[in-house]
Amino acid sequence: MSRKEKLIAKLKANPRSFTFDDAETLLNMLSYKRYNKGMTSGSRVVFISDRFTTKILLHRPHQRKELLEYQIKQLIEQLEQEGLI
């Protein structure tokens, strides 16, 4: 099983331990690139792909590495809309 397949399986299992780094790695593998939301974006980043229409907005977690449950659900929904998982 490839790293990409392992990350997708981990994400689909709705884990509490899915980190921002895991999300960024997976999105990079799916041709998304990270951009800051703007000069005053703070922890907000957007992932954009030339191949897909969905823009994925995430907040980098503070004081922890794991994404919150609602972030994981949103990420799954957006990737399912694009047929990526």
N, C-alpha and C positions, 0 to 999 in steps of 0.2 A: 504494500500500500504506500503510495507516495505521500509526501509531506502535505500536499494540497488536499488529498483525500482524507488524511487524518484530521486536518483542521476542519474540513467540512463536516466530518462525522462528529467531532467534538462540539462544533457549533449547533448541529441539529439535535444533539442530545440535550440542549438547553442547559449547559453547565453554568455553575456559579463561578467557575474558575477560568472563564474565557477572558483573556487579558486584552488590553488595547494593542499590545505588541502582536498577539495572535491575530487580531482583526486586521491590523495593518499588513502583516505578512500575507494573509489570505487575500486581501484586496489587491495587493501588489501582484500576486500570482494570477488574479483574475483581470489584470490590465488596468487597475485603478491606480491613480497617483494622488498623493496627499498634497493638499494646498491649505495654507492658512486662510481663514475665512475673511481676513482683512487686517488692517493695521491694529485695530483694537479688538481683535478676535479673542484674545485671552487663550483659553484652552480649547476653543472650538476649531475644528478642522473639517474640511470637506474633501471627500474622495471623488475624483472625476475620472471617467474613462472616455476615450475616443470611440470605443466600440459600443457603449451602452448609454442609454438616456438617463438612467437613474443616477442622481447625485446623492452621495451618502454623507450625512452630517453626523459627526461624533464629537463628544467632549472627551478630551484626555482626562483620565481620572487623577484626582489629587489625593495624596496620602495612601493610595492603594493602587494596585495594578489592574484589578479586574473591572470589567465593564459591569454596569448595573443591569438588573434583569430587564428593564424596559429597553435599554440600548441593544441588548442581545435579541430581543423580540423584533425590534425595528430592523436590525441588520438582517435577520432571517427573512422577514417579509420583503425587504427591498431586493435581496438576492434571489428570492423565489420569483418575484415579479419579472426579473430579467431572465429567468430560466437557468440560473447559474448553480442552483442547488435544488 
